[in-house]
């Protein structure tokens, strides 16, 4: 469902960029088949929330691209933007994990310590017998 919404956002951002004045009404929103989008108001509300579009003062149900929305379309579209955000999040997560591994104090290996003490004891025992 979310993937479908993201695809519709991508499609309608591209459509907005292609139109004169980068604006359109709810009736102009399209689905992935190029048909009038049922539920265009819901999609417009989602796009408004993400600050990709804003209402136009001239038309009651008109919307235009924001500067952010235009930037998104011109740099590869909404789906590309989401992929870039996901990659940045993954890199941040890996970086955080690496930092936490570096900062953890290393525990002494108890088995090695015991083995070392046994060796020292045996060496002292052998040396005292000679």
MIVEX-275015 format. One record per residue: residue number from 1; x, y, z of N, C-alpha, C in turn. Coordinates in pm, 1 decimal. Example, Ala and Ser with C-alpha at 12.3 -4.5 7.8 and 13.67 -1.06 7.14 Angstrom:
2
ATOM   num        npx        npy        npz       capx       capy       capz        cpx        cpy        cpz
ATOM     1     1319.0     -569.0      780.0     1230.0     -450.0      780.0     1320.0     -330.0      780.0
ATOM     2     1285.0     -225.0      708.0     1367.0     -106.0      714.0     1290.0        3.0      787.0
// end
This chain:
130
ATOM   num        npx        npy        npz       capx       capy       capz        cpx        cpy        cpz
ATOM     1       82.4     -119.1        0.0        0.0        0.0        0.0       86.6      125.1        0.0
ATOM     2      188.0      127.9       88.6      276.2      243.7       95.6      354.8      258.2      -34.9
ATOM     3      399.1      145.5      -91.6      471.5      150.5     -218.6      384.3      209.7     -329.2
ATOM     4      256.0      174.8     -329.6      164.3      228.0     -429.6      146.8      379.2     -411.3
ATOM     5      135.1      423.9     -287.7      122.1      567.5     -259.6      247.9      640.8     -305.5
ATOM     6      364.3      585.0     -274.9      489.1      648.1     -317.4      499.6      655.6     -468.6
ATOM     7      452.5      551.7     -536.5      452.8      551.1     -683.0      359.9      660.4     -736.6
ATOM     8      242.3      675.2     -673.9      148.0      779.6     -715.7      204.5      919.3     -689.8
ATOM     9      274.6      935.5     -579.5      339.9     1063.9     -551.5      440.4     1094.2     -661.5
ATOM    10      521.8      996.4     -696.5      623.2     1013.3     -800.4      558.4     1052.7     -933.3
ATOM    11      453.7      982.1     -970.9      383.7     1008.7    -1097.4      328.0     1150.9    -1100.4
ATOM    12      262.4     1190.6     -992.6      196.4     1320.7     -992.2      294.0     1436.6     -974.4
ATOM    13      406.9     1413.4     -912.8      511.3     1516.0     -909.3      565.7     1540.9    -1049.3
ATOM    14      588.3     1432.8    -1123.1      635.3     1446.3    -1261.1      531.7     1519.8    -1346.2
ATOM    15      407.0     1485.7    -1325.1      298.1     1550.8    -1399.2      293.6     1700.5    -1366.5
ATOM    16      304.5     1733.3    -1240.6      304.4     1874.1    -1199.7      418.8     1951.8    -1264.0
ATOM    17      535.6     1892.7    -1269.1      650.6     1960.3    -1328.1      628.7     1985.0    -1476.9
ATOM    18      561.8     1890.4    -1542.8      540.4     1901.2    -1687.6      433.8     2004.8    -1723.6
ATOM    19      343.3     2034.0    -1631.7      234.4     2126.8    -1660.8      279.7     2272.6    -1649.9
ATOM    20      214.6     2355.5    -1727.4      242.1     2497.9    -1721.5      210.6     2550.1    -1580.8
ATOM    21      294.4     2634.9    -1530.2      282.8     2693.8    -1396.0      302.2     2589.5    -1284.7
ATOM    22      336.4     2467.8    -1319.4      357.8     2361.0    -1220.6      241.5     2349.4    -1122.9
ATOM    23      118.9     2361.1    -1175.7        1.3     2348.3    -1089.6     -107.1     2268.3    -1159.6
ATOM    24     -195.1     2208.5    -1078.2     -307.7     2132.3    -1131.1     -415.4     2120.7    -1024.1
ATOM    25     -533.3     2080.0    -1067.0     -644.1     2060.7     -974.3     -654.9     1913.9     -937.1
ATOM    26     -740.9     1884.4     -841.6     -762.1     1744.4     -801.4     -805.8     1658.2     -918.9
ATOM    27     -879.4     1715.9    -1011.6     -926.1     1639.7    -1128.7     -811.3     1599.5    -1220.2
ATOM    28     -696.9     1664.9    -1207.7     -582.2     1635.5    -1294.5     -490.1     1527.4    -1238.7
ATOM    29     -507.9     1489.9    -1113.5     -423.8     1384.9    -1055.6     -450.2     1253.3    -1127.9
ATOM    30     -342.3     1177.7    -1156.3     -352.2     1053.7    -1234.2     -304.3      933.5    -1154.2
ATOM    31     -356.0      816.2    -1192.6     -306.8      691.2    -1134.8     -195.0      637.9    -1223.1
ATOM    32     -144.7      518.3    -1194.1      -33.1      464.0    -1271.4      -71.9      419.5    -1412.2
ATOM    33     -201.5      421.6    -1443.0     -249.0      389.8    -1577.3     -278.4      516.0    -1658.5
ATOM    34     -262.7      632.1    -1595.1     -289.9      758.4    -1662.6     -434.9      802.1    -1652.0
ATOM    35     -513.4      730.3    -1572.0     -654.8      764.4    -1553.4     -670.1      861.5    -1436.8
ATOM    36     -786.5      927.4    -1432.9     -815.8     1016.6    -1321.9     -806.7      936.6    -1191.7
ATOM    37     -737.7      993.2    -1095.1     -712.3      923.4     -969.6     -831.7      934.0     -876.0
ATOM    38     -884.4      818.9     -837.3     -986.7      815.4     -733.0     -914.2      838.1     -601.0
ATOM    39     -965.9      922.1     -516.7     -898.1      951.1     -390.2     -786.3     1052.4     -407.6
ATOM    40     -799.3     1140.2     -505.5     -696.2     1240.2     -531.4     -677.1     1332.5     -411.2
ATOM    41     -784.0     1361.4     -340.0     -775.5     1449.6     -224.1     -686.0     1388.4     -115.9
ATOM    42     -696.5     1257.7      -96.9     -612.5     1189.4        3.2     -465.6     1199.0      -37.0
ATOM    43     -437.5     1173.7     -165.4     -299.5     1183.2     -213.1     -248.4     1326.7     -200.2
ATOM    44     -331.9     1423.1     -235.4     -292.3     1563.7     -222.3     -261.6     1597.8      -77.0
ATOM    45     -341.0     1547.0       15.4     -316.1     1572.4      158.0     -182.2     1513.5      202.6
ATOM    46     -150.0     1394.8      153.1      -21.6     1331.4      186.0       92.7     1415.4      129.9
ATOM    47       76.1     1460.9        6.4      180.5     1541.8      -57.5      195.0     1677.9       11.8
ATOM    48       84.1     1732.4       58.4       88.4     1857.3      135.8      166.2     1835.7      265.4
ATOM    49      136.7     1726.0      332.5      203.3     1693.7      458.6      353.8     1679.1      439.3
ATOM    50      394.5     1625.7      326.4      536.5     1606.2      296.7      599.8     1731.8      236.2
ATOM    51      518.8     1837.7      226.1      561.8     1967.8      174.6      613.5     1961.0       31.4
ATOM    52      551.5     1875.1      -48.8      586.1     1863.5     -189.9      501.6     1957.7     -275.3
ATOM    53      379.6     1983.4     -228.4      288.1     2074.3     -297.6      226.5     2169.3     -195.6
ATOM    54      161.8     2273.5     -248.0       86.9     2367.1     -163.6      -36.9     2408.5     -242.1
ATOM    55     -141.8     2450.7     -171.8     -263.0     2496.2     -242.0     -232.2     2622.7     -321.9
ATOM    56     -296.8     2634.2     -436.7     -282.0     2756.5     -515.8     -388.2     2855.4     -471.3
ATOM    57     -352.6     2981.1     -461.9     -451.6     3080.1     -418.5     -558.9     3106.6     -525.0
ATOM    58     -528.1     3077.6     -651.9     -621.8     3107.8     -760.9     -736.8     3007.2     -772.2
ATOM    59     -708.2     2880.5     -742.5     -808.5     2776.1     -763.1     -842.8     2710.3     -629.8
ATOM    60     -970.2     2678.7     -613.1    -1015.6     2621.2     -486.1     -951.2     2485.9     -458.2
ATOM    61     -945.4     2399.0     -556.9     -885.4     2267.1     -539.2     -759.5     2252.6     -624.3
ATOM    62     -685.1     2361.6     -635.5     -562.2     2361.4     -713.5     -439.8     2347.3     -624.7
ATOM    63     -337.5     2286.7     -680.3     -212.9     2264.4     -607.2      -95.9     2295.2     -698.8
ATOM    64       12.3     2342.7     -638.8      134.0     2370.0     -714.4      253.6     2311.2     -641.0
ATOM    65      360.7     2290.9     -716.6      483.4     2237.7     -657.6      545.8     2339.0     -562.3
ATOM    66      598.7     2289.9     -453.6      681.6     2374.2     -367.5      824.3     2368.7     -424.3
ATOM    67      911.6     2451.4     -371.7     1051.7     2446.9     -414.5     1111.8     2309.4     -383.7
ATOM    68     1074.1     2254.1     -267.9     1121.6     2120.5     -230.1     1069.9     2015.4     -327.8
ATOM    69      940.8     2022.1     -361.3      882.3     1927.6     -456.5      948.9     1935.0     -592.2
ATOM    70      976.0     2056.5     -636.5     1042.5     2075.5     -766.4     1183.7     2017.7     -762.8
ATOM    71     1253.6     2042.0     -653.3     1388.9     1987.1     -637.7     1386.6     1833.9     -642.8
ATOM    72     1288.7     1774.2     -575.1     1277.3     1627.7     -573.7     1259.4     1574.0     -715.0
ATOM    73     1169.3     1635.9     -791.8     1142.9     1588.4     -928.1     1266.3     1606.0    -1016.0
ATOM    74     1331.9     1718.3    -1002.6     1447.0     1748.4    -1088.8     1569.8     1664.3    -1055.1
ATOM    75     1572.7     1605.1     -938.8     1688.5     1522.8     -899.7     1657.6     1373.5     -901.2
ATOM    76     1558.0     1333.5     -976.2     1532.6     1190.5     -994.1     1395.3     1143.0     -952.5
ATOM    77     1318.5     1224.6     -883.9     1182.5     1186.1     -846.4     1171.7     1137.9     -703.0
ATOM    78     1048.1     1116.4     -662.8     1016.4     1079.8     -524.7     1074.8      943.6     -486.6
ATOM    79     1064.7      845.7     -575.8     1115.6      712.2     -544.6     1267.4      714.0     -528.2
ATOM    80     1335.3      790.2     -611.1     1480.4      804.0     -599.9     1517.4      873.0     -468.4
ATOM    81     1441.1      974.8     -432.3     1463.8     1045.3     -306.1     1450.6      949.0     -187.5
ATOM    82     1347.7      865.4     -190.4     1328.5      768.0      -81.9     1443.8      669.3      -74.8
ATOM    83     1492.0      624.4     -191.9     1606.5      532.4     -194.2     1730.8      598.1     -135.0
ATOM    84     1753.1      724.5     -168.8     1868.4      796.5     -114.5     1856.6      811.2       36.9
ATOM    85     1735.4      840.3       85.1     1714.9      854.0      229.1     1741.2      721.7      300.1
ATOM    86     1698.3      612.6      237.4     1718.7      479.5      295.9     1868.0      446.6      302.5
ATOM    87     1941.9      479.6      195.2     2085.5      455.2      193.5     2156.1      536.2      301.6
ATOM    88     2118.2      662.0      315.5     2178.6      746.4      418.5     2149.4      691.6      557.3
ATOM    89     2027.6      642.3      577.4     1990.1      584.6      706.0     2071.9      459.2      734.4
ATOM    90     2091.2      375.2      631.4     2170.6      253.6      647.9     2315.7      287.2      679.7
ATOM    91     2370.9      387.8      612.6     2509.2      427.8      638.2     2523.7      481.4      780.6
ATOM    92     2425.8      558.0      824.9     2428.9      611.4      960.5     2421.7      498.6     1061.8
ATOM    93     2335.7      400.8     1036.1     2321.7      286.8     1126.4     2452.6      208.0     1133.5
ATOM    94     2513.6      182.9     1018.1     2640.5      109.7     1017.4     2749.1      188.9     1089.7
ATOM    95     2751.9      318.1     1067.5     2850.5      403.1     1133.8     2830.8      400.3     1285.3
ATOM    96     2704.8      407.9     1328.2     2675.3      403.0     1471.8     2716.1      269.1     1532.0
ATOM    97     2689.9      160.2     1458.5     2727.4       28.3     1507.9     2879.6       16.3     1519.7
ATOM    98     2950.6       69.6     1420.5     3096.4       64.3     1423.4     3150.4      144.1     1541.8
ATOM    99     3093.8      263.0     1564.3     3137.5      345.7     1676.9     3111.9      275.1     1809.3
ATOM   100     2998.3      208.3     1821.4     2968.6      139.7     1947.4     3062.5       21.7     1968.5
ATOM   101     3102.8      -45.2     1859.9     3198.5     -155.3     1874.2     3335.1     -103.2     1917.9
ATOM   102     3375.1       11.6     1863.2     3504.5       68.8     1899.2     3507.1      115.1     2043.7
ATOM   103     3394.6      163.7     2091.6     3392.8      221.8     2225.5     3370.7      119.0     2336.3
ATOM   104     3331.7       -2.4     2302.6     3309.2     -104.2     2405.7     3443.8     -150.2     2461.6
ATOM   105     3456.0     -152.9     2594.1     3581.7     -202.4     2651.5     3595.4     -351.9     2623.4
ATOM   106     3717.6     -391.6     2595.0     3740.7     -532.7     2565.0     3750.5     -611.0     2694.3
ATOM   107     3681.9     -722.8     2699.1     3686.7     -809.2     2816.6     3811.0     -897.1     2806.2
ATOM   108     3882.8     -913.8     2916.1     3996.7    -1005.3     2911.1     3945.8    -1148.6     2894.2
ATOM   109     4017.0    -1224.9     2816.0     3978.9    -1363.0     2791.4     4024.8    -1447.2     2910.3
ATOM   110     3930.9    -1491.6     2990.1     3958.9    -1564.3     3113.9     4036.0    -1693.4     3087.8
ATOM   111     4004.0    -1762.6     2979.6     4072.1    -1887.9     2948.8     4220.5    -1864.8     2921.6
ATOM   112     4252.5    -1756.5     2850.5     4392.8    -1727.1     2821.6     4468.8    -1689.4     2948.9
ATOM   113     4404.2    -1616.4     3035.3     4468.1    -1577.6     3161.2     4498.5    -1700.8     3245.4
ATOM   114     4402.7    -1792.5     3257.8     4421.7    -1915.4     3335.4     4532.8    -2000.2     3273.5
ATOM   115     4531.9    -2013.3     3141.0     4634.9    -2091.7     3073.2     4772.5    -2030.5     3095.7
ATOM   116     4781.0    -1897.6     3091.2     4907.8    -1829.8     3115.9     4958.6    -1853.6     3257.2
ATOM   117     4867.6    -1845.0     3354.5     4906.7    -1868.8     3493.0     4954.5    -2012.7     3514.2
ATOM   118     4888.7    -2107.0     3450.5     4929.9    -2248.0     3461.2     5069.0    -2266.3     3402.7
ATOM   119     5094.2    -2203.2     3287.8     5226.6    -2213.8     3225.5     5334.8    -2155.2     3316.0
ATOM   120     5307.0    -2038.7     3372.9     5404.2    -1976.1     3463.0     5430.2    -2067.4     3582.9
ATOM   121     5324.2    -2123.5     3639.5     5337.6    -2214.6     3753.9     5421.6    -2334.7     3717.1
ATOM   122     5395.8    -2396.0     3600.7     5471.8    -2513.8     3557.1     5618.0    -2479.3     3534.0
ATOM   123     5641.9    -2361.1     3475.7     5780.1    -2319.7     3452.3     5855.0    -2300.6     3583.9
ATOM   124     5789.0    -2239.9     3679.6     5851.8    -2220.7     3811.7     5875.8    -2354.5     3880.8
ATOM   125     5782.0    -2446.3     3866.6     5795.3    -2579.1     3927.3     5912.4    -2655.4     3867.3
ATOM   126     5921.3    -2648.8     3734.5     6031.3    -2718.4     3663.8     6165.9    -2656.1     3701.5
ATOM   127     6167.5    -2522.0     3708.5     6291.9    -2450.9     3741.6     6336.5    -2482.8     3884.7
ATOM   128     6243.2    -2503.3     3975.1     6280.3    -2532.6     4113.5     6329.1    -2676.4     4129.8
ATOM   129     6290.5    -2763.6     4040.9     6333.3    -2903.9     4047.5     6474.0    -2920.9     3990.2
ATOM   130     6519.9    -2831.1     3912.3     6650.4    -2846.0     3848.0     6760.0    -2800.0     3936.2
// end
